[in-house]
């Protein structure tokens, strides 16, 4: 059988042999490796998605928990802390933080902890969440303990001392717990995480400071209530204003004995006037008000918003008053302080008149003067008498701890209750809680001192508009316009609407506008009225101008000044006026129910 030769170019290509000469391997090795790579990439992508989902969930839970904590802290009052909603919010915050922690500690994320940069951020986030969860747990424990404390009977004096000591223990336990919860350092962290760490650290610092102040105030209050040193209780009526408070119209000794309170005879200050120059007055009060014998008459005190200056003079005066004596401190309460306390102890009746939280303003600011007309023999200011009955209610234990504490915090923040102590240690506590009415070196205050001997201040709405700008020299220039409108009634007793001073007519108001600016302010210019002083008042610069307004008229005093170098914020001080002065700073209007620190300048 013959075989034909292959055609040229048609030589066959031998097939490759398999292993050991076996059959050839199937093709597709590269396709297999590609599938493996795609599989690995798929796993990595899924892992990254899982990591992203876990981190996003952790961040969401962290923000939710922090929002709940911040809400509790922002709205915190002794009463609000004991509401069921507060405990619920704290439990939810704990749950949110636990959820965030569980996600950050998931086995899916654990490998990232070994990566140099990413690992540092994961560990920092974990530490942050753990600290936040610890804070929520501390807060929940403290709230539970406060609830148990609030349920204890407090009618007897020793029970009050024991309650304050227990409160101090709760506060100090929370402080110690916070000391152990360090959220870490924001250094070397990416911006969002660094900001979260820094914010939590600042909130922790503020809480620690607040707890330190609370502990100091609680210990000071315990010391005072144990006695035996009495305080001088002064009733200030906002119907006739002084600087930062009402006129001092009644005075009484307030004794303390192992937690018990005893208020002595309430005396009208018009009956306590001393002979001229009986009480030496020094410092800024003497310089600024040299034409008034400040130490002689309680009604001529409170000429400075800086309460310690006036309180020390009042204590010195009481020591020389017939029937007075040495006191360890001074407490001033006004109409709105009594209003807050009436919400706690309930309505009281004095001389046939029923006083409630809703009616006390009208009764003490206006109606009491209408009731007795111009019969000064029958009429005596009732604020001291109402205060006496309210304090009897407090001594009898007709109140709840959280409600009383909330009332005191509220009145202190608006200057309706101020406390000064001759004991430096106790005074330091009143200072840290702002209960001492002290001016600061960045304080801005506006006051209208009544010089017409009428009771028109509740008919005189006031506004203060502060504008600021930064000059080429970098210093802040401020302009303050203080406006008074006289809405006095057309008729009424002379004691209420005047005239009680020669040269005035009924419904006319004569007053002195006093403006306090940050200490060291320069280029001070006053326009409007008749300027009566310019100098220093404690740590501030002070100017004053006399004004006179007929019924229906409006008056303005305008002050411009340059703040010291480096001062770019001010502290607005409440005035205790009723109604309060409405402040507008650089276009924003504020309800000044507490001190406010505000930035100024461009």
GUFI-941971 format. One record per residue (C-alpha): x, y, z. Coordinates in steps of 0.25 Angstrom, whole numbers, plus 5000, padded with zeros to 4 digits. Layout:
N
XYZ;...
***
This chain:
602
500050005000;500650134996;500750255004;500750394998;501650495004;501050615011;500950735003;501950845006;501450935018;500550835023;501350765033;500550725045;500950785059;501150675069;500150685082;500850705095;500950585104;500250585117;501050545130;501850415129;501550415115;500050405117;498950475110;499050625108;498550725120;497350805116;497550955113;497051075122;498051085134;498051235132;496551245133;496651165146;497651255152;496751375148;495551315155;496351305168;496851445167;495351495165;494951405176;495951465186;495551605181;494151575183;494451535197;495251665200;494151745194;493151685203;494051695215;494251845212;492751865210;492551795223;493551875230;492952005224;491551965229;492051935243;492852065244;491652145239;490752075249;491752095260;491852245256;490352255255;490152195269;491252285275;490552405270;489252365275;489752335289;490452465289;489252535285;488452475296;489552505306;489652655301;488152665302;488152625317;489352715320;488752835313;487452825319;487952785333;487252835345;487052765358;485652745355;485852695340;486952595345;485852525353;484852515342;484652375336;485052425322;486452455327;486652315332;486152265319;487052355311;488252305319;487952165317;487752185302;489052255301;489752135309;489152045298;489552125287;491052135292;491051985295;490551955280;491652045275;492651975283;492151835279;492351875264;493751935266;494151805273;493551715263;494451605257;494251665244;494951795248;495951725257;497051715246;497051865243;497551885257;498951825252;499051925241;499952045246;499052165242;497652105241;497952025254;498252145262;496852205258;496152085261;496752075275;496452225277;495052205273;494852085282;495452165294;494552285291;493352195291;493752125303;493952255310;492552315305;491852185310;492552195324;492052345325;490652295322;490752185332;491252285343;490152385339;489052275340;489552235354;489652375359;488252405354;487752275361;488452315374;487852455373;486452395372;486652315384;487152435392;485952525387;485052425393;485552435407;484852515417;485452655420;484552725429;485552715441;486852795441;487752675443;487152605432;487552725423;488952715427;488952565425;488352595411;489452695407;490552605412;489952495404;489852585392;491352625393;491652475393;490852455380;491552565374;492952525378;492652385373;492352435359;493552525359;494452405363;493852325352;494052435342;495452445346;495652295341;494952325328;495952385319;495552395304;496952405299;497752505291;497252555277;498652565272;499052485260;497552455257;496752485244;495952615246;494552555248;495052455259;496052565265;494852665266;493952555273;495052525283;495352675286;493852695288;493652585297;494952625305;494352765306;493052725311;493752635321;494552755326;493252845327;492552735334;493752715344;493752865346;492252865349;492352755358;493452815366;492652945367;491452865372;492252795382;492852925387;491452985388;490852865395;491952865405;491853015407;490353005409;490552895419;491452975427;490453095427;489253015431;489952945442;490153085449;490253155458;490653275450;489353355445;489253425432;488553555428;487353535419;486953655411;485753675403;485953755390;484753805383;484953815367;483853925367;484954025371;486253975364;487753995368;488953935360;488753795358;487653775368;486453835374;486453935386;486753875399;485453905407;485453795418;486453725426;486353615436;487353515443;487353375438;487853275448;488353135446;488453015455;488752875451;487952895438;486852975444;486453115439;485953225448;485553365442;485553475452;484753605452;484553665438;484853815439;484653915429;485953985425;485354125426;485454095441;486854055441;487554185436;488854215444;489454345447;490354405436;491654345434;491354225443;491954115434;493254155426;493154115411;494454105403;494854065389;494054085377;492754105384;493354225392;493954285379;492854265370;491754305380;492454405389;491154495389;490354385395;490554335409;490554185404;490754115418;489654195425;488454145419;488054015413;487254085402;488554155397;489254025395;489353935383;489954045375;490853945368;490553825360;491753755368;490953705379;492053665389;492353815390;490953845395;490753725403;492053755412;491453895414;490053835418;490753745428;491453855434;490253935435;489453825442;490453805452;490253955457;488753955455;487953955468;487553805470;488453765459;489853695461;490953625454;490653525443;491353425435;490853465422;489653535414;488553475405;487753565396;486453515391;485453595382;484053585376;484453475366;485253395376;483953385384;483153355372;484053235369;483953185384;482453195383;482453095372;483153005382;482353025395;481053065389;480153195392;480353275405;479453375411;479953505418;479053615424;477853555416;478453555403;478753425396;480053415389;480353305378;481453295367;480453355357;480053475366;481253515374;481853605363;480653685362;480353695377;481753735381;482153815369;480853895368;479653855376;480153875390;480454025387;479054035381;478353965393;478854065403;478954185394;479754295401;479454255415;480954225419;480554195433;479754075429;480654035417;481953965419;482653885408;482153745408;483253675402;483953645415;482653595421;482353495409;483853445410;483653415425;482353325422;483053265411;484353225419;483353175430;482853075419;484253035416;484553015430;483352925432;483852835420;482652875411;483552845398;484252745390;485752745389;485852745374;484852855372;485452945383;486852925377;486352955363;485653085368;486953125375;487853105362;486853185354;486753305363;488253305365;488553305350;487653425348;488153505360;486853495367;487653425379;489053465383;489853415394;491153465401;491953415412;493053475421;493753345422;494753335410;494553185408;493053195408;493053315399;493953245389;492853135387;491753245385;492753305375;492953175367;491453155366;491253305362;490253325374;491153435379;490753535368;492153575365;492553645353;493653595344;494753665336;493953645323;492653675329;491653765322;490453815330;489353915328;488553965340;487554075343;487554135357;486254195362;486454335367;485054385367;484554315379;483454255371;483154105368;483054115353;484154015349;483253905345;482554005335;483954035329;484353935318;485753945314;486653895303;488153895301;488753885287;490253855286;490953855273;492453825271;493553835260;495053805260;495953925256;497153925248;497953915261;497253785264;496553835276;494953825277;494153955277;492753945284;491554035283;490454015293;489054075292;488154065305;486754105303;485654135313;484154155310;483254205321;481954135321;481454185334;479954185337;479154315336;478654315350;479054245363;479554275377;480754365379;481554255385;481354175372;481454285361;481954405369;482354515370;483054495382;484254585379;484154735376;484154775362;483554645356;482154615352;481254495353;481754385344;483154445342;484354355344;485654405349;486854305348;488254285346;488754195335;489954115339;490754035329;491953945332;492953905322;494153815322;495253865331;496353945323;495353995313;495854125307;495254235298;493954235306;492954335301;491554355307;490454425299;489054445305;488654495318;489554565328;490854485331;491054465346;492254375347;493354305339;494354215346;494554075351;493553975358;494253855363;494853785351;494053875341;494054005335;492754085339;492054205333;490754265337;489754375332;488554435338;487254435330;485754485333;484554435325;483154485325;482054385324;482054325310;483454375307;484654295302;486154325306;487454275301;488854265306;489954225296;491354185300;492454155291;493854095295;495054015291;495253885298;496653845303;497653775294;497253625292;495853645298;494953575287;493853535296;492953595307;492053545318;490653595318;490053615332;488653605336;488053725343;486853655351;485953755345;484453715343;484253715332;485653675328;486553765319;486453715305;487953695299;488253695285;489753675281;490253685267;488853665262;488453545271;487453565282;487653495295;486653455307;487653485317;487253385328;488753355332;490153405329;490453395314;491853395309;491853445294;492953475284;493053615279;493753685267;493853635253;
***
